[in-house]
């Protein structure tokens, strides 16, 4: 059987040849415009219905809808700003140009010239006087590229996503403005922007697993940057007083809602400052970016109201564990800490330093509670080898991690500048590496030499740009704020789904049933509206225990799940229509998400005890 899409492509290719036979070059070199769709709609919005002007306009864009009516037609053109309607008549443009119009398909790019008028229904439109063919869209645009359909395809074919979903384009326009605001803020503070190498002979500046590559010309291995930190501090040694960079970093680690292997970071350093200076710098930068782009410090992220205004809450790591987990770790022995870690399901390797156990407990028990902007300060000294010890307590370091929405959004230090101590800490990190820990900081003798030249008192901080954009655009996942996120190749076999890893999929998330209606065409079916954070989805179900207010695992289209009957068969969630009502999500039963369920309860929706819409289900299930 012929592929339907290939049939459509063949038809479009045929039309392209027919246009060429009319003597038209279908791919011209240029086209002059004098306005945009947005400007037209704003400038002429006050016209009266059926009023016609003498204003001549010329613009180009993509044909998005066509309503043909014999020798006259209405259509919509979409440019980079908006959509605008146009009206074309054969007796106005002539037979040859109308013939071209008749051969147009949705997605074709054209140029139009005409005058502005308002239709009797009140829509600002262009009365076409001349039409120019600019480019053929050979592949048909997706008809229903909305909501959550084909999430993977949206990321792989971002060009289609941008065409079909104008709100996606708005996210990336805001991203550009956010990055500009960050740069502008730092330059106003006297910082100089610099570049650091992406290919490095020695990785460092963070405890992370790097990507490795090879330079054939010199027959040496190199690493992709995991952090710009050490290079920036070398520049401080060299005489710069304030430097910053906005750069790509690469970490060969897990991929999830807030982590992409390639990500963007801003990092800055200033002499004669300590971590107290960073607390205000971080607050001021976030406030400046929010006010510049959104006009306010009050944001809403996935339904959660957050205020970025100063001052942010400040907590030491020890205080946070006491406040949110009722653990006074300062009074606990190492054995007691390990016991606490085990009781909370925190994996601790043999000989893990005390400070790293405390940090792991914080990550499990506290992090998720830090929704409003909070500075976490004074970490155990084992958590990084690049930071000065805290004045008055040599078991701690002068480190700050700002948190918003339960995410770490940055990391800053009173920078360690004693070369002898730095060398010893690097040696300790090497020992960790030899013991099998993949995330350790390697020895960097060149950096130690730089410190021996003299690094003045310095404070430095790195802030994740992608997470900042997520917060300021209310985006659910990091992939939504990266134009071309890292993706598994389409032809590569996916990891086999098992009961142990099924919840790692991005498409199984926490949802809240906000409304249940009777199905108009089936007495045994219910139409359930589910809030999944940034939007709502519909699930048509016959499950008896469905009720409003339930917190449930929600399986989105394109996601794999197990047969609810317990057969072990793997299925893929698809958009479907049940008795005339479209369903674009599944309310997950226990068996469907890999949880063994008694036979008499397999038809019931699994109810979660905790979680907010948009969370990963795996974070709220303890097997």
GUMI-78930 format. One record per residue (C-alpha): residue number from 1; chain; x, y, z. Coordinates in steps of 0.25 Angstrom, whole numbers. Example, Ala and Ser with C-alpha at 12.3 -4.5 7.8 and 13.67 -1.06 7.14 Angstrom:
% GUMI-78930
[site 1,'A',[49,-18,31]]
[site 2,'A',[55,-4,29]]
% end
This chain:
% GUMI-78930
[site 1,'A',[0,0,0]]
[site 2,'A',[5,14,-4]]
[site 3,'A',[9,23,8]]
[site 4,'A',[-2,34,9]]
[site 5,'A',[9,44,12]]
[site 6,'A',[17,40,0]]
[site 7,'A',[4,42,-9]]
[site 8,'A',[3,56,-4]]
[site 9,'A',[17,59,-6]]
[site 10,'A',[16,54,-21]]
[site 11,'A',[4,63,-23]]
[site 12,'A',[11,75,-18]]
[site 13,'A',[23,71,-27]]
[site 14,'A',[14,71,-39]]
[site 15,'A',[8,85,-35]]
[site 16,'A',[22,90,-34]]
[site 17,'A',[25,85,-48]]
[site 18,'A',[12,91,-53]]
[site 19,'A',[16,105,-47]]
[site 20,'A',[29,104,-54]]
[site 21,'A',[22,101,-67]]
[site 22,'A',[15,114,-65]]
[site 23,'A',[28,121,-66]]
[site 24,'A',[29,124,-51]]
[site 25,'A',[42,122,-44]]
[site 26,'A',[37,115,-31]]
[site 27,'A',[50,119,-23]]
[site 28,'A',[53,133,-25]]
[site 29,'A',[65,140,-19]]
[site 30,'A',[58,151,-11]]
[site 31,'A',[45,159,-8]]
[site 32,'A',[43,173,-3]]
[site 33,'A',[33,175,8]]
[site 34,'A',[29,188,16]]
[site 35,'A',[21,183,28]]
[site 36,'A',[17,170,36]]
[site 37,'A',[4,163,40]]
[site 38,'A',[5,169,54]]
[site 39,'A',[7,183,49]]
[site 40,'A',[-5,182,40]]
[site 41,'A',[-15,177,50]]
[site 42,'A',[-10,187,61]]
[site 43,'A',[-10,199,51]]
[site 44,'A',[-24,196,45]]
[site 45,'A',[-31,190,56]]
[site 46,'A',[-41,202,57]]
[site 47,'A',[-46,201,43]]
[site 48,'A',[-61,200,42]]
[site 49,'A',[-66,187,37]]
[site 50,'A',[-66,187,21]]
[site 51,'A',[-57,199,21]]
[site 52,'A',[-47,199,10]]
[site 53,'A',[-34,207,11]]
[site 54,'A',[-24,212,0]]
[site 55,'A',[-12,207,9]]
[site 56,'A',[-3,198,1]]
[site 57,'A',[5,187,7]]
[site 58,'A',[14,176,4]]
[site 59,'A',[18,164,12]]
[site 60,'A',[22,150,11]]
[site 61,'A',[19,138,19]]
[site 62,'A',[14,123,20]]
[site 63,'A',[0,120,15]]
[site 64,'A',[-7,114,27]]
[site 65,'A',[-22,113,23]]
[site 66,'A',[-29,113,9]]
[site 67,'A',[-44,115,7]]
[site 68,'A',[-47,114,-8]]
[site 69,'A',[-60,120,-14]]
[site 70,'A',[-58,118,-29]]
[site 71,'A',[-52,131,-35]]
[site 72,'A',[-50,137,-21]]
[site 73,'A',[-44,132,-8]]
[site 74,'A',[-40,135,6]]
[site 75,'A',[-27,130,12]]
[site 76,'A',[-18,133,24]]
[site 77,'A',[-3,136,23]]
[site 78,'A',[6,134,35]]
[site 79,'A',[19,142,36]]
[site 80,'A',[29,143,47]]
[site 81,'A',[19,152,55]]
[site 82,'A',[5,147,54]]
[site 83,'A',[-6,142,44]]
[site 84,'A',[-14,151,35]]
[site 85,'A',[-25,148,26]]
[site 86,'A',[-25,152,11]]
[site 87,'A',[-35,152,0]]
[site 88,'A',[-32,149,-15]]
[site 89,'A',[-41,150,-27]]
[site 90,'A',[-38,145,-41]]
[site 91,'A',[-43,158,-47]]
[site 92,'A',[-33,166,-39]]
[site 93,'A',[-20,159,-40]]
[site 94,'A',[-22,153,-54]]
[site 95,'A',[-24,139,-59]]
[site 96,'A',[-9,135,-59]]
[site 97,'A',[-7,139,-44]]
[site 98,'A',[-20,133,-40]]
[site 99,'A',[-16,120,-47]]
[site 100,'A',[-3,120,-38]]
[site 101,'A',[-12,122,-25]]
[site 102,'A',[-21,110,-29]]
[site 103,'A',[-8,101,-29]]
[site 104,'A',[-4,106,-15]]
[site 105,'A',[-4,97,-3]]
[site 106,'A',[-4,99,12]]
[site 107,'A',[10,102,16]]
[site 108,'A',[14,109,3]]
[site 109,'A',[22,122,4]]
[site 110,'A',[17,134,-4]]
[site 111,'A',[18,149,-5]]
[site 112,'A',[6,158,-6]]
[site 113,'A',[3,172,-9]]
[site 114,'A',[-10,179,-7]]
[site 115,'A',[-19,189,1]]
[site 116,'A',[-25,188,15]]
[site 117,'A',[-39,186,18]]
[site 118,'A',[-48,180,29]]
[site 119,'A',[-58,169,25]]
[site 120,'A',[-73,170,29]]
[site 121,'A',[-69,160,41]]
[site 122,'A',[-59,170,46]]
[site 123,'A',[-46,164,42]]
[site 124,'A',[-35,172,37]]
[site 125,'A',[-31,167,23]]
[site 126,'A',[-22,169,11]]
[site 127,'A',[-29,171,-3]]
[site 128,'A',[-19,165,-12]]
[site 129,'A',[-14,172,-24]]
[site 130,'A',[-2,164,-27]]
[site 131,'A',[3,150,-23]]
[site 132,'A',[17,144,-24]]
[site 133,'A',[21,130,-21]]
[site 134,'A',[34,129,-12]]
[site 135,'A',[35,114,-8]]
[site 136,'A',[28,101,-9]]
[site 137,'A',[25,93,4]]
[site 138,'A',[27,79,-2]]
[site 139,'A',[24,72,12]]
[site 140,'A',[9,74,17]]
[site 141,'A',[9,81,30]]
[site 142,'A',[3,73,42]]
[site 143,'A',[-12,75,43]]
[site 144,'A',[-13,73,58]]
[site 145,'A',[1,78,64]]
[site 146,'A',[-5,83,77]]
[site 147,'A',[-5,80,92]]
[site 148,'A',[3,68,95]]
[site 149,'A',[2,60,82]]
[site 150,'A',[15,55,76]]
[site 151,'A',[24,61,87]]
[site 152,'A',[37,54,82]]
[site 153,'A',[34,59,68]]
[site 154,'A',[32,73,73]]
[site 155,'A',[46,73,78]]
[site 156,'A',[52,66,66]]
[site 157,'A',[45,74,56]]
[site 158,'A',[45,88,63]]
[site 159,'A',[43,95,50]]
[site 160,'A',[29,89,49]]
[site 161,'A',[27,92,64]]
[site 162,'A',[30,106,62]]
[site 163,'A',[21,107,50]]
[site 164,'A',[9,100,56]]
[site 165,'A',[10,106,71]]
[site 166,'A',[13,121,71]]
[site 167,'A',[14,120,87]]
[site 168,'A',[26,112,85]]
[site 169,'A',[33,123,77]]
[site 170,'A',[29,132,88]]
[site 171,'A',[37,124,98]]
[site 172,'A',[50,125,90]]
[site 173,'A',[48,140,88]]
[site 174,'A',[47,142,103]]
[site 175,'A',[59,133,104]]
[site 176,'A',[67,142,95]]
[site 177,'A',[62,154,104]]
[site 178,'A',[66,147,117]]
[site 179,'A',[80,144,112]]
[site 180,'A',[81,159,107]]
[site 181,'A',[76,164,121]]
[site 182,'A',[86,155,128]]
[site 183,'A',[98,160,120]]
[site 184,'A',[93,175,121]]
[site 185,'A',[92,174,136]]
[site 186,'A',[106,168,138]]
[site 187,'A',[112,179,128]]
[site 188,'A',[105,190,136]]
[site 189,'A',[112,184,149]]
[site 190,'A',[125,185,142]]
[site 191,'A',[127,171,137]]
[site 192,'A',[135,168,125]]
[site 193,'A',[130,157,116]]
[site 194,'A',[140,146,112]]
[site 195,'A',[141,133,104]]
[site 196,'A',[146,120,110]]
[site 197,'A',[150,108,101]]
[site 198,'A',[140,97,99]]
[site 199,'A',[150,87,96]]
[site 200,'A',[159,85,108]]
[site 201,'A',[172,76,111]]
[site 202,'A',[167,75,125]]
[site 203,'A',[153,76,130]]
[site 204,'A',[149,82,143]]
[site 205,'A',[141,93,151]]
[site 206,'A',[131,83,155]]
[site 207,'A',[129,68,160]]
[site 208,'A',[123,62,147]]
[site 209,'A',[125,52,137]]
[site 210,'A',[131,58,124]]
[site 211,'A',[130,55,109]]
[site 212,'A',[143,51,103]]
[site 213,'A',[148,53,89]]
[site 214,'A',[160,52,81]]
[site 215,'A',[169,62,72]]
[site 216,'A',[175,54,61]]
[site 217,'A',[185,65,57]]
[site 218,'A',[192,64,70]]
[site 219,'A',[187,50,74]]
[site 220,'A',[182,54,88]]
[site 221,'A',[169,53,95]]
[site 222,'A',[161,65,99]]
[site 223,'A',[149,67,107]]
[site 224,'A',[137,76,105]]
[site 225,'A',[135,86,116]]
[site 226,'A',[127,83,128]]
[site 227,'A',[130,97,134]]
[site 228,'A',[137,110,131]]
[site 229,'A',[141,112,145]]
[site 230,'A',[156,109,145]]
[site 231,'A',[158,117,133]]
[site 232,'A',[151,129,138]]
[site 233,'A',[159,129,151]]
[site 234,'A',[172,128,143]]
[site 235,'A',[167,141,136]]
[site 236,'A',[166,147,150]]
[site 237,'A',[180,143,153]]
[site 238,'A',[184,150,140]]
[site 239,'A',[178,163,145]]
[site 240,'A',[164,164,141]]
[site 241,'A',[155,169,153]]
[site 242,'A',[141,165,148]]
[site 243,'A',[139,154,137]]
[site 244,'A',[127,146,132]]
[site 245,'A',[124,136,121]]
[site 246,'A',[111,131,116]]
[site 247,'A',[115,117,110]]
[site 248,'A',[111,103,107]]
[site 249,'A',[115,92,116]]
[site 250,'A',[114,77,114]]
[site 251,'A',[112,66,125]]
[site 252,'A',[111,52,122]]
[site 253,'A',[100,49,132]]
[site 254,'A',[85,46,133]]
[site 255,'A',[74,53,125]]
[site 256,'A',[62,57,131]]
[site 257,'A',[52,69,133]]
[site 258,'A',[63,79,137]]
[site 259,'A',[75,72,131]]
[site 260,'A',[80,72,117]]
[site 261,'A',[94,67,113]]
[site 262,'A',[97,80,107]]
[site 263,'A',[93,93,114]]
[site 264,'A',[95,107,116]]
[site 265,'A',[101,114,128]]
[site 266,'A',[106,128,132]]
[site 267,'A',[118,129,141]]
[site 268,'A',[124,141,147]]
[site 269,'A',[135,145,157]]
[site 270,'A',[139,158,164]]
[site 271,'A',[151,161,172]]
[site 272,'A',[151,166,187]]
[site 273,'A',[137,159,190]]
[site 274,'A',[132,147,197]]
[site 275,'A',[120,139,197]]
[site 276,'A',[112,149,204]]
[site 277,'A',[113,158,192]]
[site 278,'A',[108,147,183]]
[site 279,'A',[95,146,191]]
[site 280,'A',[91,160,186]]
[site 281,'A',[96,158,172]]
[site 282,'A',[88,146,170]]
[site 283,'A',[75,153,175]]
[site 284,'A',[78,166,167]]
[site 285,'A',[81,158,154]]
[site 286,'A',[68,149,155]]
[site 287,'A',[60,162,158]]
[site 288,'A',[66,170,147]]
[site 289,'A',[63,159,137]]
[site 290,'A',[49,156,142]]
[site 291,'A',[45,171,142]]
[site 292,'A',[52,173,128]]
[site 293,'A',[45,162,121]]
[site 294,'A',[32,160,129]]
[site 295,'A',[30,174,136]]
[site 296,'A',[29,167,150]]
[site 297,'A',[36,159,160]]
[site 298,'A',[23,151,163]]
[site 299,'A',[23,138,154]]
[site 300,'A',[14,126,154]]
[site 301,'A',[21,113,151]]
[site 302,'A',[12,101,148]]
[site 303,'A',[1,107,157]]
[site 304,'A',[11,111,168]]
[site 305,'A',[12,125,171]]
[site 306,'A',[26,130,173]]
[site 307,'A',[31,144,177]]
[site 308,'A',[46,147,173]]
[site 309,'A',[46,160,181]]
[site 310,'A',[57,163,192]]
[site 311,'A',[61,158,201]]
[site 312,'A',[61,143,198]]
[site 313,'A',[61,133,210]]
[site 314,'A',[74,128,215]]
[site 315,'A',[77,115,221]]
[site 316,'A',[89,107,225]]
[site 317,'A',[89,92,220]]
[site 318,'A',[88,88,235]]
[site 319,'A',[77,97,238]]
[site 320,'A',[69,92,226]]
[site 321,'A',[70,78,230]]
[site 322,'A',[65,82,244]]
[site 323,'A',[54,90,239]]
[site 324,'A',[49,81,228]]
[site 325,'A',[53,67,232]]
[site 326,'A',[54,69,247]]
[site 327,'A',[69,64,247]]
[site 328,'A',[79,70,255]]
[site 329,'A',[91,65,247]]
[site 330,'A',[101,73,255]]
[site 331,'A',[99,64,267]]
[site 332,'A',[98,51,259]]
[site 333,'A',[110,41,258]]
[site 334,'A',[114,35,245]]
[site 335,'A',[107,22,248]]
[site 336,'A',[94,30,251]]
[site 337,'A',[95,38,238]]
[site 338,'A',[96,25,230]]
[site 339,'A',[84,19,237]]
[site 340,'A',[76,31,234]]
[site 341,'A',[81,30,219]]
[site 342,'A',[77,15,219]]
[site 343,'A',[63,18,225]]
[site 344,'A',[60,28,214]]
[site 345,'A',[65,20,203]]
[site 346,'A',[77,28,200]]
[site 347,'A',[88,19,194]]
[site 348,'A',[102,21,201]]
[site 349,'A',[114,15,196]]
[site 350,'A',[125,9,206]]
[site 351,'A',[134,20,212]]
[site 352,'A',[126,31,207]]
[site 353,'A',[130,44,215]]
[site 354,'A',[121,49,225]]
[site 355,'A',[118,62,218]]
[site 356,'A',[114,55,205]]
[site 357,'A',[104,47,214]]
[site 358,'A',[98,60,219]]
[site 359,'A',[97,66,205]]
[site 360,'A',[90,53,200]]
[site 361,'A',[80,54,212]]
[site 362,'A',[78,68,208]]
[site 363,'A',[75,64,194]]
[site 364,'A',[65,54,198]]
[site 365,'A',[58,61,209]]
[site 366,'A',[59,76,207]]
[site 367,'A',[61,80,193]]
[site 368,'A',[47,78,188]]
[site 369,'A',[42,88,199]]
[site 370,'A',[50,100,195]]
[site 371,'A',[39,106,186]]
[site 372,'A',[41,120,189]]
[site 373,'A',[54,127,186]]
[site 374,'A',[64,122,196]]
[site 375,'A',[79,123,198]]
[site 376,'A',[85,110,204]]
[site 377,'A',[98,113,210]]
[site 378,'A',[109,107,218]]
[site 379,'A',[111,93,213]]
[site 380,'A',[120,82,218]]
[site 381,'A',[134,84,213]]
[site 382,'A',[134,70,206]]
[site 383,'A',[124,75,196]]
[site 384,'A',[134,83,187]]
[site 385,'A',[149,84,187]]
[site 386,'A',[149,99,181]]
[site 387,'A',[143,107,193]]
[site 388,'A',[149,114,205]]
[site 389,'A',[145,108,219]]
[site 390,'A',[135,116,227]]
[site 391,'A',[141,126,236]]
[site 392,'A',[138,120,250]]
[site 393,'A',[135,106,246]]
[site 394,'A',[145,98,238]]
[site 395,'A',[136,86,236]]
[site 396,'A',[127,95,227]]
[site 397,'A',[130,104,214]]
[site 398,'A',[126,117,209]]
[site 399,'A',[117,112,198]]
[site 400,'A',[103,117,193]]
[site 401,'A',[93,109,185]]
[site 402,'A',[81,117,181]]
[site 403,'A',[68,109,180]]
[site 404,'A',[54,112,174]]
[site 405,'A',[43,102,171]]
[site 406,'A',[51,91,178]]
[site 407,'A',[62,93,168]]
[site 408,'A',[77,97,170]]
[site 409,'A',[78,109,160]]
[site 410,'A',[93,112,163]]
[site 411,'A',[105,110,171]]
[site 412,'A',[115,120,177]]
[site 413,'A',[127,121,186]]
[site 414,'A',[137,129,194]]
[site 415,'A',[147,124,185]]
[site 416,'A',[159,116,190]]
[site 417,'A',[172,123,187]]
[site 418,'A',[182,115,195]]
[site 419,'A',[190,107,185]]
[site 420,'A',[195,97,196]]
[site 421,'A',[181,94,201]]
[site 422,'A',[176,93,187]]
[site 423,'A',[187,83,183]]
[site 424,'A',[183,74,195]]
[site 425,'A',[168,75,192]]
[site 426,'A',[171,71,178]]
[site 427,'A',[179,59,183]]
[site 428,'A',[167,55,191]]
[site 429,'A',[158,56,179]]
[site 430,'A',[168,47,171]]
[site 431,'A',[167,36,182]]
[site 432,'A',[152,37,181]]
[site 433,'A',[153,34,166]]
[site 434,'A',[163,23,168]]
[site 435,'A',[152,17,178]]
[site 436,'A',[142,16,166]]
[site 437,'A',[135,29,168]]
[site 438,'A',[132,34,154]]
[site 439,'A',[128,49,159]]
[site 440,'A',[141,54,164]]
[site 441,'A',[150,66,161]]
[site 442,'A',[163,62,155]]
[site 443,'A',[177,68,158]]
[site 444,'A',[179,81,150]]
[site 445,'A',[194,85,153]]
[site 446,'A',[193,96,143]]
[site 447,'A',[182,102,151]]
[site 448,'A',[190,100,164]]
[site 449,'A',[202,108,157]]
[site 450,'A',[192,119,154]]
[site 451,'A',[188,120,169]]
[site 452,'A',[203,120,172]]
[site 453,'A',[204,132,164]]
[site 454,'A',[194,139,173]]
[site 455,'A',[178,139,173]]
[site 456,'A',[173,151,180]]
[site 457,'A',[161,149,189]]
[site 458,'A',[150,145,179]]
[site 459,'A',[135,141,179]]
[site 460,'A',[129,134,167]]
[site 461,'A',[116,128,164]]
[site 462,'A',[110,120,152]]
[site 463,'A',[95,121,149]]
[site 464,'A',[87,111,139]]
[site 465,'A',[81,119,128]]
[site 466,'A',[72,108,124]]
[site 467,'A',[65,107,137]]
[site 468,'A',[64,122,138]]
[site 469,'A',[57,121,125]]
[site 470,'A',[48,110,130]]
[site 471,'A',[44,118,142]]
[site 472,'A',[41,131,134]]
[site 473,'A',[33,124,123]]
[site 474,'A',[26,114,131]]
[site 475,'A',[32,102,123]]
[site 476,'A',[30,88,128]]
[site 477,'A',[43,82,123]]
[site 478,'A',[57,87,119]]
[site 479,'A',[54,82,105]]
[site 480,'A',[43,92,104]]
[site 481,'A',[54,103,105]]
[site 482,'A',[65,98,97]]
[site 483,'A',[62,99,82]]
[site 484,'A',[69,86,78]]
[site 485,'A',[70,78,91]]
[site 486,'A',[79,65,91]]
[site 487,'A',[70,53,86]]
[site 488,'A',[72,39,84]]
[site 489,'A',[74,36,69]]
[site 490,'A',[61,31,63]]
[site 491,'A',[67,18,57]]
[site 492,'A',[74,14,70]]
[site 493,'A',[67,3,78]]
[site 494,'A',[61,9,91]]
[site 495,'A',[64,3,104]]
[site 496,'A',[55,-8,107]]
[site 497,'A',[44,-4,116]]
[site 498,'A',[44,-12,129]]
[site 499,'A',[36,-11,142]]
[site 500,'A',[48,-5,148]]
[site 501,'A',[50,6,138]]
[site 502,'A',[36,9,132]]
[site 503,'A',[35,21,141]]
[site 504,'A',[47,28,136]]
[site 505,'A',[39,32,123]]
[site 506,'A',[36,47,122]]
[site 507,'A',[22,43,118]]
[site 508,'A',[17,37,132]]
[site 509,'A',[14,49,141]]
[site 510,'A',[6,53,152]]
[site 511,'A',[-8,58,149]]
[site 512,'A',[-20,63,157]]
[site 513,'A',[-34,60,153]]
[site 514,'A',[-41,74,153]]
[site 515,'A',[-54,70,146]]
[site 516,'A',[-62,58,142]]
[site 517,'A',[-74,58,133]]
[site 518,'A',[-84,48,128]]
[site 519,'A',[-81,43,114]]
[site 520,'A',[-92,48,105]]
[site 521,'A',[-92,35,96]]
[site 522,'A',[-89,24,106]]
[site 523,'A',[-94,22,120]]
[site 524,'A',[-82,14,125]]
[site 525,'A',[-72,24,121]]
[site 526,'A',[-67,37,128]]
[site 527,'A',[-60,49,122]]
[site 528,'A',[-49,53,132]]
[site 529,'A',[-41,66,131]]
[site 530,'A',[-27,65,137]]
[site 531,'A',[-18,76,141]]
[site 532,'A',[-3,72,138]]
[site 533,'A',[3,85,142]]
[site 534,'A',[4,95,130]]
[site 535,'A',[-9,90,123]]
[site 536,'A',[-20,80,124]]
[site 537,'A',[-23,67,116]]
[site 538,'A',[-35,58,114]]
[site 539,'A',[-36,43,118]]
[site 540,'A',[-49,36,114]]
[site 541,'A',[-50,24,124]]
[site 542,'A',[-59,14,130]]
[site 543,'A',[-51,12,143]]
[site 544,'A',[-61,12,155]]
[site 545,'A',[-52,19,165]]
[site 546,'A',[-49,31,157]]
[site 547,'A',[-53,44,165]]
[site 548,'A',[-50,59,165]]
[site 549,'A',[-38,62,173]]
[site 550,'A',[-31,49,171]]
[site 551,'A',[-16,50,169]]
[site 552,'A',[-12,40,159]]
[site 553,'A',[-1,35,149]]
[site 554,'A',[-4,41,136]]
[site 555,'A',[1,34,123]]
[site 556,'A',[3,43,112]]
[site 557,'A',[2,40,97]]
[site 558,'A',[14,33,91]]
[site 559,'A',[18,27,105]]
[site 560,'A',[20,12,107]]
[site 561,'A',[12,5,118]]
[site 562,'A',[8,-9,122]]
[site 563,'A',[-5,-16,119]]
[site 564,'A',[-14,-14,131]]
[site 565,'A',[-18,-29,131]]
[site 566,'A',[-4,-33,136]]
[site 567,'A',[0,-40,123]]
[site 568,'A',[13,-32,123]]
[site 569,'A',[10,-28,109]]
[site 570,'A',[16,-14,106]]
[site 571,'A',[6,-4,99]]
[site 572,'A',[8,11,94]]
[site 573,'A',[-2,21,98]]
[site 574,'A',[-9,27,86]]
[site 575,'A',[-19,38,84]]
[site 576,'A',[-32,32,82]]
[site 577,'A',[-47,35,80]]
[site 578,'A',[-57,28,89]]
[site 579,'A',[-71,29,84]]
[site 580,'A',[-69,43,78]]
[site 581,'A',[-60,49,90]]
[site 582,'A',[-45,50,88]]
[site 583,'A',[-36,44,99]]
[site 584,'A',[-22,49,99]]
[site 585,'A',[-17,42,112]]
[site 586,'A',[-18,30,121]]
[site 587,'A',[-21,30,135]]
[site 588,'A',[-11,19,140]]
[site 589,'A',[-15,7,147]]
[site 590,'A',[-4,0,156]]
[site 591,'A',[-1,-11,146]]
[site 592,'A',[1,-1,135]]
[site 593,'A',[12,6,142]]
[site 594,'A',[19,-6,147]]
[site 595,'A',[13,-8,160]]
[site 596,'A',[8,-22,164]]
[site 597,'A',[-7,-21,166]]
[site 598,'A',[-17,-32,172]]
[site 599,'A',[-25,-37,161]]
[site 600,'A',[-38,-31,167]]
[site 601,'A',[-32,-17,167]]
[site 602,'A',[-26,-17,153]]
[site 603,'A',[-37,-9,146]]
[site 604,'A',[-35,2,157]]
[site 605,'A',[-28,15,155]]
[site 606,'A',[-15,16,164]]
[site 607,'A',[-16,27,174]]
[site 608,'A',[-4,34,178]]
[site 609,'A',[-2,39,192]]
[site 610,'A',[6,51,189]]
[site 611,'A',[11,60,177]]
[site 612,'A',[7,72,169]]
[site 613,'A',[2,73,155]]
[site 614,'A',[14,72,145]]
[site 615,'A',[23,64,155]]
[site 616,'A',[30,51,151]]
[site 617,'A',[22,39,157]]
[site 618,'A',[35,32,160]]
[site 619,'A',[38,43,171]]
[site 620,'A',[25,39,178]]
[site 621,'A',[25,24,178]]
[site 622,'A',[33,16,188]]
[site 623,'A',[34,1,183]]
% end
